[in-house]
């Protein structure tokens, strides 16, 4: 194994592990804010219990996500210093905004939301959780702005061998950002919705707090269907944009070696031979690739061999074909998982409408397993996005081999890979334990806490009752 391989392996592992928590936080806090809105509007305590119960799980997830993000930043600076020097003047502003605006917005109003129950006016307290949700969305926006520059560089000039930002507006209006951002947001909402649905299904199987978890399940299924369809349509927009910005990635995701011809068929399955640069045992769906690429049932899609010649003429000698099998299959895993999520949400809404949900144990067990599918789809999507861009780190500007730190040794990389893996394993075990404990306690624990707070003397110095007790 080379230093480049270890650096890429560590980047992949830290990023994928961190991205388990990011969409979960974005999706969960949005749904919690929606539940609390229903409580303020409808004045029913069940929605307050929902906001508190699912809010606790959000807080656990958010805390671990912050820790994994710090570790990711550390490996970024250690392993990719040449890349950091090249893009630092471009990434500096958006990442600073993300830290100073988005993260502080989240952290400030999370504190107010946690300690503001029954202290702040209901609408002000509700505003706090919506601002937390807005903060998570802002954070995703600025991070994706940086990633979009890697996919489609805009708003910069090369000075002294480095990219320097000369048009902030071009970064914010990057077409890649505006097809990537909604796709990630809808995926995050689906992640939160299927987590709530899966946990609710488990509690209904156990016949625990049926009314509470049935209502949670119904809310989650509505959002799951909306987000599933949103992911599909925004993903289609991304595919169309790929034809303009990164046609090689599009061709690799289809294992398309030669030009497709008009109309282009979408390959459902293929036995890919990367040595001979050909496929066998293909199962094709006529016209589908043309529609995916152009929103019409006609149109030719250029193959990798054609694009290789074009890239050699433009960028010089080199191998510009990405890892085809990984790009091809990660795309199909993402699409398959997404279609299954849409199908599951439709069945869930149908059973809820027909009042047959609690009696369909097979479906409830199926929904427990469906918790994992948004994570699979999210991870597969990012694998396709990043692997399909290879050999570039910044498309057309800097290769991955040029981006690695020159002074980090094999031993340093191996030690950090082992250390980070151990830390991530500890975090995963800790979070799983805390999640299981909270889920087993259920929503009744929130009711018990509320009753205890009403009878016990508060020691909060900001509480009027506590002040009189002290004086």
Secondary structure, 3 states (H helix, E strand, C coil): CCHHHHHHHHHHHHHHHHHHHHHHHHHHHHHHHHHHHHHHHHCCHHHHHHHHHHHHHHHHHHHHHHHHHHHHHHHHHHHCHHHHHHHHHHHHHHHHHHHHHHHHHHHHHHHHHHHCCCCCCHHHHHHHHHHHHHHHHHHHHHHHHHHHHHHCCCCEEEECCEEEECCHHHHHCCHHHHHHHHHHHHHHHHHHHHHHHHHHHHHHHCCCCHHHHHHHHHHHHHHHHHHHHHHHHHHHHHHHHHHHHCHHHHHHHCCCCCCCCCCCCEEEEEEEECCCCEEEEEEEECCHHHHHHHCCCCCCCCCHHHHHHHHHHHHCCCCCCCCHHHHHHHHHHHHHHHHHHHHHHHHHHHHHHCCCCCCCHHHHHHHHHCHHHHHHHHHHHHHHHHHCCCCEEECCCEEHHHHCCCCCCHHHHHHHHHHHHHHHHHHHHHHHHHHHHHHHHCCHHHHHHHHHHHHCCCCCCCCHHHHHHHC
